[in-house]
């Protein structure tokens, strides 16, 4: 049970951090999706904490565009 709670916290952190970094860069979801060569719904899903089918590769692409590292995406405020 503890695993599910910790996983949920991580998913929320990733979603919030992606959104925060995207907004700091002045990007829309569509802009980020285009730059990462992915569908806008993927960005939307991440920001809504729905990361069921998201790969590390996808997160790395986002980090390159958002000019951050994976660790920053996983930070829990």
N, C-alpha and C positions, 0 to 999 in steps of 0.2 A: 504494500500500500504506500509506503514511503517513497518508493520509486516513482509512482504515478504523480505524486505531489511535486517531487523535484523536477520531473520531466515537464510538467505543466508550467512550473516557474521558468524553466529554460526556454520553452516555446514562447511564452509571453515576453521574456526579455529579448529574444531575437526579433520578434515582431515589432516591439516598441523601438528597439535600437535601429532597425532598418528604416522605420518611418521617420524617426528623429533625424538620422543622418541624411535621408533623402530630402527632407524638408530644409535642412541646413544648407544643402547644395542647391536648393531652389528647383528641384526636379519634381515633376508629376510622376504618378505611378506609370503612366504611359511612357514618359521619357526614360525612366529607369529600365523598364521592360525592353524598350527599343535598344538601349545601349548594351543590355545584357543578352540580347537576342532571345528573348523569351516573351511569353504572352503576358499581357497586363493582369490577367486573372491570377497568374503565379505570384506576382508582387502583392496583389490584393490578399491572396490566401496567406502569404507570409505575415503581412501586417495584421491579419485577423487571427493569427496564432494557429492557422491550419497548415501545418508543415508535414502532413502525412507522407507526401511523395517528393519532398525536397531533398536534393543531394548536397553533399559537401561541395561538389563542383559548382552548383548553382549559387551557393552562398559565397564561394570564392569569387565568382564572376561579379556578384554584387559588391563585394569588398573592393575589387579593383576599381569599379566605377565610383563607389562612395569614398574611396581613398582611406580605407580603414583596414584593420586586420580581423581575422576570425575571432580573436579573443574579445575585441570590442563588441562584436555582435552578441556574444554570450554573457556580457556583464549584466549582472542583476543589480538594478539601482537600489 
